[in-house]
């Protein structure tokens, strides 16, 4: 019996496109034994087949499990390619990604779902730039996925992440370096323009308040200085992202009531995608209802 035919006989696992369900090829599932510098060798697998058909978005399904498809390497015998091996990384499930505006508006048309896999990078207090307040992760996705720095990710459990960097990984995958946001970071806040604040009595008149949806973040997950003389971030400051259609032009010393706490605006900057990112500092004030 020809060796090629004997090997092909054992290709009995059906491999399908994880997104469409379309049949791709039959294969055998192998242990992935290549040394990868990202230390994920023991978790990954590979499949081998006489001929591998790569789906457009590079995610396959075997036995109901979705796998990110990485590098494809051939085996040769006598100068002829006889088999191909495909690196597989098991996916956790679908992640939604997009700019803050789409999440604030719950605009599914501008959100994209893609399979991804989460891996801890540094836990709380382990990495200097984390400022000891949040966890950092890698989220592996297929190289075909277009993801940008500062976009948001949402996993199937309702956990939000901000993309800090996008890297190409050994093994033929794309790695998103992400920081975990607060639980349920999108909620309604109260906006009060500075003109409604009475410094003499330290009161803010509630008659001018406006309830808007906002994305709440610790400043360590999302900060940039708009100018040299800008107020520097310090402990207790937060970044609030609001839709520019909700607040046309927030100004310094405008006030926000966020989950019962008072803040004042120090700086504003556009995120370039229809939202304002506001640097806020705690500022106690009394909210008085007009009669």
C-alpha positions, 0 to 999 in steps of 0.5 A: 500500500502506498504510504500516502494512501495509508495516511489519508485513510486516517483523515476521518475528522471533518473540518468545517468553516466555523463561521459558515459551517461549510465543509472544508476537508478531512484531517487527523488531529495531532499534538502541536510539538513546535517550540513557540516563544509565546509559551502556548505550545501545550495548549495548541494542537495541529491537524494534518491532511492531504490538502488543507483548504483555508477558510476566508476568516481562518477559523475552523471547527472540529467536533463542535470546537472552534479553532483559530487557524495559524501557520500551515506547514507542508510535509514533503517526500521525494520532492513531492508535498504529501501532507499539510499541518495546520496550527490550531489554537482553541477559541473561547467564543465570539468577541464583539469589537468596534469603536466606543460610539457603536457600543454607546449606541448599541449599534450592531451594524457597526460591531463585528463578531470574531472568534478569539481566545483569552490568555492572561498576560499580567495580573493585578500589581504585576506590570508597572503600567497597569498602575496596580488596578486592572488585569492585562490579557492577550486576546488571540484572533485570526490574522484576517481580523482588522482590529485597531488600537483603542477599539473596544472588545466585548466577550460573551460574558459581558466583560469589556476590554480596551485594545492597547496594542496589536501584534503579530504572533509567532504561530501565525496568529494576531495578538491583541494586548488588552486591558480589562475595564470595570464591570458594566462600564457603560451606564447613564450619567448626568451632565451639568454645564458649568453655567449652572454651577453656583460657586458661592453656595457650591450648588448645581441647579438640576434644571439644566441636567442632561442624562447621557450614556457614557463609557467609564474608565480608569485613566490608566486604560485610556489616557493621552495629553492633548497639549503640553500644559494639560492637567496631568492625570492623578489618582482618582481621575477618570476618563468618560467617553460620551457621544458627540451627538449627546454633548456637542462641546463639553467645556472645562469645569462642566460637571458630571454626576457619575453613579452618585459621585461628582466630577468636573471636566479638565480636558476634552479630546475627540477619539476620532470616531464620533465621541469625546473622551473627557478627563474628569477629576472628583469635585464634590457639589450639591445638586439642587432641584429647581422648584 
